[in-house]
Amino acid sequence: MFTPKLEIMLEPKVWREAATQVFFALGLGFGGVIAFSSYNKRDNNCHFDAVLVSFINFFTSVLATLVVFAVL
């Protein structure tokens, strides 16, 4: 798991599958985002919130991957 095969990174299929996974992962919480957005102030920094949610999603996905493959 910690020995990457960098030649695979050049394949378009890998990037397509990664993008699909990102949309699936971020799409799960989209209803909550819409519900909570009604409580935002008018001058809320939405760009910061979007980046923060993306990073939290990324690190949660990495943690889940490590846990799953540690058990397997």
TABELSUL-V285334 format. One record per residue. N is the residue number from 1. RES is the residue in one letter. PHI is phi in radians with two decimals (999 if undefined). D_LAST is the distance of its C-alpha to the last C-alpha in whole Angstrom. Layout:
N:RES:PHI:D_LAST ; N:RES:PHI:D_LAST
This chain:
1:M:999:12 ; 2:F:-1.69:15 ; 3:T:-1.95:17 ; 4:P:-1.28:19 ; 5:K:-1.77:20 ; 6:L:-1.17:23 ; 7:E:-1.17:25 ; 8:I:-1.22:23 ; 9:M:-1.13:24 ; 10:L:-1.52:27 ; 11:E:-1.46:26 ; 12:P:-1.09:28 ; 13:K:-1.07:25 ; 14:V:-1.10:22 ; 15:W:-1.19:25 ; 16:R:-1.15:26 ; 17:E:-1.15:22 ; 18:A:-1.14:22 ; 19:A:-1.13:25 ; 20:T:-1.08:24 ; 21:Q:-1.13:21 ; 22:V:-1.09:23 ; 23:F:-1.14:25 ; 24:F:-1.13:23 ; 25:A:-1.18:22 ; 26:L:-1.32:25 ; 27:G:-1.23:27 ; 28:L:-1.11:25 ; 29:G:-1.71:27 ; 30:F:-1.18:30 ; 31:G:-1.10:32 ; 32:G:-1.15:32 ; 33:V:-1.10:33 ; 34:I:-1.13:36 ; 35:A:-1.13:37 ; 36:F:-1.30:37 ; 37:S:-1.15:39 ; 38:S:-1.23:42 ; 39:Y:-1.65:42 ; 40:N:-1.24:42 ; 41:K:-1.32:45 ; 42:R:-1.13:47 ; 43:D:-1.77:47 ; 44:N:-1.18:43 ; 45:N:-1.48:41 ; 46:C:-1.21:39 ; 47:H:-1.12:38 ; 48:F:-1.09:36 ; 49:D:-1.08:34 ; 50:A:-1.13:33 ; 51:V:-1.17:32 ; 52:L:-1.09:30 ; 53:V:-1.10:28 ; 54:S:-1.12:27 ; 55:F:-1.19:26 ; 56:I:-1.08:24 ; 57:N:-1.08:22 ; 58:F:-1.07:21 ; 59:F:-1.19:20 ; 60:T:-1.15:18 ; 61:S:-1.13:16 ; 62:V:-1.13:15 ; 63:L:-1.09:14 ; 64:A:-1.10:12 ; 65:T:-1.10:11 ; 66:L:-1.10:10 ; 67:V:-1.16:9 ; 68:V:-1.11:6 ; 69:F:-1.33:5 ; 70:A:-1.26:6 ; 71:V:-1.33:4 ; 72:L:-1.21:0
